[in-house]
Amino acid sequence: MPGVGARANPFLAADQLYANPALADNWRELATHAATSDLESIQKADGTAVSLSSLAQRLERLMAVPSAFWIDSKSKIRDPGGSPDTLEGILAFAASMAAMNGGRAPLCTFVWYDLPNRDCHAKASSGEICCGGRLPGGRCDLSSQAGDCAAGLHEYETEYVEPFIEVLSRYADRVPIVIIVEPDSLPNLITNDADPHCGAATFAGYTKGVGYAVRRLSEAVPSVSVYLDAGHGGWLGWDDDARDYMKMVCDLGIMSVLRGFSTNVANYDPTGTVGCPDAAFTPGENVGHFCNWVAKDHPCCRADPCALVPQYNSGPTEVVFAQTLRKHAGEQCAGATPHMVIDTARNGNDGARASDCRAW
């Protein structure tokens, strides 16, 4: 399927990834404090000790670690003062770094995150834009699902999407940019449709909002690589859910302008190192059946720290989940072959969520 997915991998094409200088300053201050402290060691939660000199060395290494940046409110889009925590400030600083890097700026990754009625199920990240009224304290009244979220969508489009794109358009020819679009939004509509807070108004806000955002990004800043969030294997790894998710994306008519999908954003599921063979993705087959009945001992089946395979889940690791998503994208959307970005920021311990991989 032709589209922006055919372009080169933006991460491989980049000379370097952007590391926030403000965070580097924080790490540097902590490292200096650790290196000059009168204490020789500190005790960790597990009772073991770590030397202050060792801690200082670790903090020094953290200064160069790049990260994505969440633009989770309208106030984080523009900043004429050049704040390192805003879209505009980050891009301005990244553009200025090109002079020190042979004319090439570091790649910047941003999480696009401000849909109306945001986070309708867990409500841990409730947003600032509402489809309807507000509760005391300012949160969206998600119990009110009447209407088509017209007011919320208008606010989202005019006060978040368009300003965001205006800033991007000023830097996209100087700074390589990746956008991760709206974590948890469409996945919530797949598995939490029975939650009254994720009802008709929220459904309209999410689907129309995501559709508008992705199309406008493609039209206005075509050089930007766009990945749409697809949850994680412990959430949408069951084939019915993965299929329904891809059908929803295909029905929105945006597959051809996506580079691909992001998984495990801000979550803990294991990345994995071994993919399943093609035999697990042939018509009528899936990883859940393959790993339970065809090749139980295949390495892709044994890498299952959350014990998802016995539940016939086809995403025991994020690598295998990415394969499952790609299979359903091809089946639901005319042979689409999207690429995947996996967030590994929180999952260094494979067993961190072994008791329930659907937990947050």
C-alpha positions in Angstrom: 0.0 0.0 0.0 1.7 3.3 -1.1 2.1 6.1 1.4 4.5 7.8 3.8 5.3 4.4 5.3 7.6 3.8 2.3 9.9 6.6 3.4 13.2 5.8 5.1 13.2 5.0 8.8 13.5 8.5 10.5 15.4 7.1 13.4 18.1 5.4 11.3 18.4 8.5 9.2 19.1 10.8 12.1 22.6 11.5 13.3 21.4 11.9 16.8 18.3 12.1 19.0 17.4 15.2 21.0 18.2 15.1 24.7 16.6 17.9 26.7 19.2 20.3 28.0 17.1 21.2 31.0 17.0 17.6 32.1 20.8 17.4 31.5 21.3 20.3 33.9 19.2 18.5 36.5 21.3 15.3 36.2 24.5 17.3 36.2 23.5 19.0 39.5 22.6 15.7 41.1 25.8 14.1 39.8 27.9 17.0 41.2 26.2 16.7 44.6 26.7 12.9 44.6 30.4 13.3 43.7 31.1 15.8 46.4 29.0 14.4 49.2 30.5 13.5 52.5 28.5 10.3 52.3 30.2 7.2 50.7 27.0 5.3 49.9 23.2 5.3 50.0 20.9 2.5 50.8 18.4 1.4 48.2 14.9 0.1 48.8 16.0 -3.5 48.6 18.5 -3.0 51.4 21.6 -3.0 49.2 24.0 0.0 49.0 25.3 1.9 46.1 28.4 4.1 46.3 28.0 7.8 45.7 30.8 7.8 43.1 28.9 5.0 41.2 25.7 7.0 41.4 27.5 10.1 40.1 28.8 8.1 37.1 25.3 6.9 36.3 23.8 10.4 36.5 26.5 11.6 34.2 25.4 9.0 31.6 21.8 10.1 31.9 22.6 13.6 30.6 23.0 12.2 27.1 19.9 10.0 27.1 17.3 11.3 24.6 13.5 11.1 25.2 10.2 12.0 23.7 8.4 15.0 24.9 4.7 15.1 25.8 2.8 18.1 24.5 -0.2 17.4 26.7 -1.7 20.8 26.9 -2.2 23.9 24.7 0.2 25.9 26.9 3.1 23.6 25.9 2.8 24.4 22.2 4.1 28.0 21.8 6.7 29.8 23.9 8.4 32.9 22.6 10.8 32.7 25.5 12.3 29.4 24.3 11.3 27.1 27.2 12.9 23.6 27.0 9.5 22.2 27.9 7.5 23.5 25.0 7.2 22.4 21.4 8.4 25.7 20.1 11.3 26.0 22.6 12.5 22.4 21.9 12.4 22.9 18.1 14.2 26.2 18.3 17.0 24.8 20.4 17.3 21.7 18.2 17.5 23.9 15.1 20.3 25.9 16.7 22.3 22.8 17.3 22.6 22.1 13.6 25.4 24.7 13.3 27.5 22.5 15.7 26.6 19.3 13.9 27.5 19.9 10.2 24.1 21.5 9.5 22.1 18.5 10.8 19.8 19.0 13.7 18.9 16.1 16.1 15.7 14.2 15.6 12.9 15.4 18.0 10.0 13.1 19.0 6.8 14.5 20.4 3.7 12.9 21.9 0.6 14.6 20.6 -1.9 14.3 23.5 -4.9 16.5 24.1 -8.1 14.9 22.7 -11.5 16.0 24.0 -12.6 13.8 27.0 -9.0 12.4 27.1 -8.5 9.1 29.0 -12.2 8.2 29.2 -11.7 4.9 31.1 -8.8 5.2 33.6 -9.2 9.0 34.0 -5.6 9.1 35.2 -4.6 11.7 32.5 -7.9 13.6 32.2 -7.3 16.5 29.7 -8.3 20.1 29.4 -10.7 19.8 26.5 -14.2 18.5 27.1 -17.0 17.3 24.8 -19.6 18.6 27.3 -19.7 20.1 30.7 -17.2 20.1 33.6 -17.3 18.8 37.1 -16.4 20.9 40.2 -12.6 21.3 40.0 -12.6 21.6 36.2 -12.5 17.9 35.0 -14.6 16.9 32.1 -18.0 15.5 33.0 -17.6 12.2 31.2 -21.0 11.0 32.3 -22.6 13.4 29.8 -22.3 11.7 26.4 -25.0 13.5 24.5 -24.2 15.1 21.2 -21.3 14.7 18.7 -18.6 16.6 20.7 -18.8 19.5 18.2 -17.7 22.1 20.7 -14.8 20.0 22.0 -13.7 19.1 18.5 -13.8 22.8 17.5 -11.6 23.7 20.5 -9.2 20.8 19.8 -8.9 21.6 16.1 -8.5 25.4 16.5 -6.6 25.7 19.8 -4.4 22.6 19.7 -4.1 21.0 16.3 -3.7 24.1 14.2 -1.2 25.9 16.5 0.8 22.7 16.8 1.0 22.4 13.1 1.9 26.1 12.6 4.9 25.6 14.9 5.9 22.4 13.2 5.7 24.0 9.8 8.3 26.6 10.8 10.8 24.0 11.7 10.0 20.8 9.7 12.5 21.7 7.0 15.3 22.2 9.5 14.6 19.6 12.2 13.7 15.9 11.6 10.5 15.3 13.6 8.5 12.2 14.7 5.0 12.6 16.1 3.3 9.9 18.3 -0.5 10.6 18.1 -2.9 10.3 21.0 -1.8 7.4 23.3 -4.7 5.2 24.5 -7.4 7.0 22.5 -8.6 4.5 19.9 -7.6 1.5 22.0 -10.1 2.7 24.7 -12.9 2.6 22.1 -12.1 -1.0 21.3 -12.0 -2.5 24.8 -13.9 0.0 26.9 -17.0 0.6 24.8 -19.2 -0.6 27.7 -17.9 2.2 29.9 -20.5 5.0 29.8 -17.7 7.5 30.0 -16.4 6.3 26.6 -19.8 6.6 25.0 -21.1 8.4 21.9 -19.7 11.9 22.5 -16.3 10.5 23.4 -16.3 8.1 20.5 -17.0 11.1 18.1 -14.3 13.2 19.8 -11.7 10.5 19.5 -12.4 9.2 16.0 -13.0 12.6 14.4 -10.2 14.2 16.4 -7.6 11.6 15.4 -8.8 11.6 11.8 -8.5 15.4 11.6 -5.1 15.5 13.3 -3.5 12.9 11.2 -4.9 14.3 7.9 -3.8 17.8 8.8 -0.3 16.6 9.7 0.0 14.8 6.4 -1.2 17.8 4.4 0.6 20.6 6.2 3.9 19.0 7.3 4.4 15.9 5.0 8.1 15.6 6.1 7.0 14.7 9.6 6.8 11.0 10.4 3.5 10.1 12.1 2.8 7.1 14.2 -0.6 6.4 15.7 -0.8 4.7 19.1 -2.0 1.1 19.3 -1.9 0.3 23.0 0.2 -2.7 24.0 0.2 -6.5 23.8 -1.3 -6.9 27.2 -4.2 -4.7 26.1 -5.0 -5.3 22.4 -2.9 -8.5 21.9 -6.0 -10.7 21.6 -6.7 -11.1 17.8 -10.3 -9.9 17.9 -9.1 -6.7 19.6 -6.2 -6.1 17.3 -8.4 -6.8 14.2 -11.1 -4.4 15.4 -8.5 -1.7 16.1 -7.1 -1.9 12.6 -10.5 -2.0 11.1 -11.3 1.3 12.9 -8.1 2.9 11.7 -8.8 1.7 8.1 -12.4 3.0 8.3 -11.0 6.5 9.3 -9.2 6.6 5.9 -5.8 7.6 7.4 -3.7 4.4 7.0 -2.0 5.7 3.8 -0.7 8.8 5.5 0.7 7.1 8.6 4.3 5.9 8.9 3.0 3.3 11.3 2.0 2.7 14.9 3.5 3.1 18.4 3.1 0.5 21.1 3.8 0.3 24.9 3.8 4.1 25.3 4.4 4.9 29.0 3.9 1.2 29.8 5.8 -1.8 31.2 5.2 -4.7 28.8 8.4 -6.6 27.8 9.9 -5.7 24.4 11.1 -9.1 23.5 13.9 -10.0 21.1 12.5 -12.8 19.0 9.7 -12.6 16.5 7.4 -15.4 15.5 7.9 -17.1 12.1 5.7 -16.4 9.1 3.8 -19.6 9.8 2.1 -17.9 12.8 0.6 -15.2 10.6 -0.8 -17.1 7.7 -4.5 -16.8 6.9 -6.5 -18.6 9.6 -3.5 -18.8 12.0 -2.5 -16.5 14.8 0.2 -16.4 17.5 -2.2 -17.6 20.3 -3.0 -20.8 18.4 0.5 -21.3 17.0 2.1 -21.1 20.5 -0.5 -23.3 22.2 -0.9 -26.0 19.5 1.8 -25.8 16.8 5.1 -24.8 18.2 5.0 -24.4 22.0 8.7 -24.4 22.3 9.5 -21.7 19.7 11.5 -18.9 21.3 8.8 -16.4 20.5 6.3 -18.4 22.5 8.6 -19.0 25.5 9.3 -15.3 25.9 6.1 -14.7 27.9 6.9 -13.2 31.3 3.3 -12.1 31.8 1.8 -15.6 30.9 -0.3 -14.2 28.1 0.2 -17.2 25.7 -2.1 -19.6 27.7 -4.8 -16.9 27.4 -4.4 -17.1 23.5 -3.0 -13.6 23.4 -1.0 -12.9 20.2 1.2 -10.2 21.8 3.2 -11.8 24.6 6.0 -9.4 23.9 5.8 -6.0 22.1 7.9 -7.4 19.1 5.3 -10.1 18.6 2.5 -7.7 19.2 3.9 -5.5 16.4 3.9 -8.5 14.1 0.2 -9.2 15.0 -0.7 -5.5 14.3 1.0 -5.6 11.0 -0.8 -8.8 10.0 -4.2 -7.3 10.8 -3.3 -4.0 9.1 -2.6 -5.9 5.9 -5.8 -7.9 6.2 -8.1 -5.0 7.1 -6.6 -2.3 4.9 -5.7 -3.5 1.5 -2.2 -4.9 2.1 -0.9 -2.1 4.3 2.6 -2.7 5.7 3.0 -0.1 8.6 6.2 0.3 10.6 6.3 0.2 14.4 7.8 2.2 17.3 8.1 0.5 20.7 8.5 2.5 23.8 11.1 0.9 26.1 11.5 3.6 28.6 9.8 1.7 31.5 10.2 -2.0 30.8 13.8 -2.8 31.7 12.4 -5.4 34.2 10.4 -7.9 32.2 8.5 -9.1 35.2 7.5 -5.6 36.5 3.8 -6.3 35.7 3.7 -10.1 35.6 0.7 -10.2 37.9 -1.4 -8.3 35.4 0.0 -7.1 32.1 -3.2 -5.1 31.5 -2.4 -3.0 34.5 -0.8 0.5 34.3 
